[in-house]
Amino acid sequence: IGEAFFAAKDYISAIHSYERFLQFYSQSSLIGPAIYKIASSYLEKGDYLQARSSFQSFLQTEPKSEFAPRAIYLIGESFLREERFKEACFAYGDMVSSYPNDFYSPNAQFKLGWCYFNLKGFQQAKSSLIKFKQLYPDHPLLPEVELLLGNTLTELKLYMAASDAYQRVIDQTKEVEIREVALALMSRANYLGENYTALVSGCRYLLNQFSPSKSSWRLITYLYLAEGYLKQGMHNEAIELYKLIQSI
């Protein structure tokens, strides 16, 4: 019954159902999974403190369970949803060090980098993201990892390396929105690094490969490209691009 309530997203009823199971079948081999489901229900209903308490109870009851890595990961998720990035770092770090080959370890490694980034621990974020690339070179999250790595390198003022990371995003994915974001941020990195030649040549080359767009990210790319034109004394090109921006 608890499973049906959980599937229907009626988490309060699911919790009550699992708790009744614990009360009446205290010797069952399914005690651990029931506690895990209670914790998951609390997490989904947004009671993060109770979710963490229940996950800890599960880990004490079933330390060798196949769900133990997932429980640690979800403790990290509960902290992340509360934007308690420091505590989330500890949970994700524990998960990836204890279970490096688990299905959720790549996600934990990525979110470890994300949490460090939000804590302004940019060197730690950089190390976490580079480690992700080393451990999971073919993972579907790689474009997002490269994007966050580019942002991290930009914060560290390593603009050329940041530009390279954004270029890898463009090369690795066909998802239009991510490519638009990467192009705009690559233009910004080249501008901040005063590499105006790369800014202009890179933008012009890549824009020939992109479909026309009126997205806000495309406008940002155009603005940086126009600034690049001005820095190189290409005033006519800059004027034409500003006219295009005004028309969008």
Residue pairs with C-beta under 8 A, 6 or more apart in sequence:
1 17
2 14
2 17
2 18
2 21
2 34
2 37
3 14
3 37
5 11
5 13
5 14
5 17
6 14
6 37
6 40
6 41
9 44
11 41
11 42
11 44
11 45
12 41
12 45
14 37
14 38
14 41
15 38
15 41
15 42
18 34
18 35
18 37
18 38
18 41
19 38
21 28
21 30
21 34
22 31
22 34
22 35
25 31
28 34
31 61
32 58
32 61
32 62
32 65
32 67
33 62
33 65
33 67
35 54
35 57
35 58
35 61
35 62
36 54
36 55
36 58
36 62
36 65
36 67
36 71
38 54
39 51
39 52
39 53
39 54
39 55
39 57
39 58
39 71
39 74
40 51
40 74
42 48
42 50
42 51
42 54
43 51
43 74
43 77
43 78
46 81
48 78
48 79
48 81
48 82
51 74
51 75
51 78
52 75
52 78
52 79
55 71
55 72
55 74
55 75
55 78
56 75
58 65
58 67
58 68
58 71
59 68
59 71
59 72
62 68
65 71
68 99
69 95
69 98
69 99
69 102
69 104
69 105
70 102
70 104
72 91
72 94
72 95
72 98
72 99
73 91
73 92
73 95
73 104
73 107
73 108
75 91
76 88
76 91
76 92
76 95
76 108
76 111
77 88
79 85
79 87
79 88
79 91
80 88
80 111
80 115
83 118
85 115
85 116
85 118
85 119
86 115
86 119
88 111
88 115
89 112
89 115
89 116
89 119
92 108
92 109
92 111
92 112
92 115
93 112
95 102
95 104
95 105
95 108
96 105
96 108
96 109
96 112
99 105
100 135
105 135
106 132
106 135
106 136
106 139
106 141
107 141
109 128
109 131
109 132
109 135
109 136
110 129
110 132
110 141
110 144
110 145
110 148
112 128
113 125
113 126
113 128
113 129
113 132
113 145
113 148
113 149
113 152
114 125
114 148
116 122
116 124
116 125
116 128
117 125
117 148
117 151
117 152
117 155
120 155
122 152
122 155
122 156
123 156
125 148
125 152
126 149
126 152
126 153
126 156
129 145
129 148
129 149
129 152
130 149
132 139
132 141
132 145
133 142
133 145
133 146
133 149
136 142
139 145
142 172
143 169
143 172
143 173
143 175
143 178
143 182
144 178
146 165
146 166
146 168
146 169
146 172
146 182
147 165
147 166
147 169
147 178
147 181
147 182
147 185
149 162
149 165
150 162
150 163
150 165
150 166
150 169
150 182
150 185
150 186
150 189
151 162
151 185
153 159
153 161
153 162
153 165
153 189
154 162
154 185
154 188
154 189
154 192
157 192
159 189
159 190
159 192
159 193
159 195
160 189
160 193
160 195
162 185
162 186
162 189
162 193
163 186
163 189
163 190
163 193
163 195
163 198
163 202
166 182
166 183
166 185
166 186
166 189
167 182
167 186
167 202
169 178
169 179
169 181
169 182
170 179
170 182
170 183
170 186
170 206
173 179
176 211
176 213
177 215
177 217
179 210
180 210
180 213
180 215
180 217
180 218
180 221
181 217
183 203
183 206
183 207
183 210
183 217
183 218
183 221
184 217
184 218
184 220
184 221
184 224
186 202
187 199
187 202
187 203
187 220
187 221
187 224
187 225
187 228
188 220
188 224
190 196
190 198
190 199
190 202
190 224
190 228
191 199
191 224
191 227
191 228
194 231
196 228
196 231
196 232
197 232
199 224
199 225
199 227
199 228
200 225
200 228
200 229
200 232
200 234
203 221
203 224
203 225
203 228
204 225
207 221
207 225
210 218
214 248
219 245
219 248
222 241
222 244
222 245
223 245
225 241
226 238
226 241
226 242
226 245
227 238
229 235
229 237
229 238
229 241
230 238
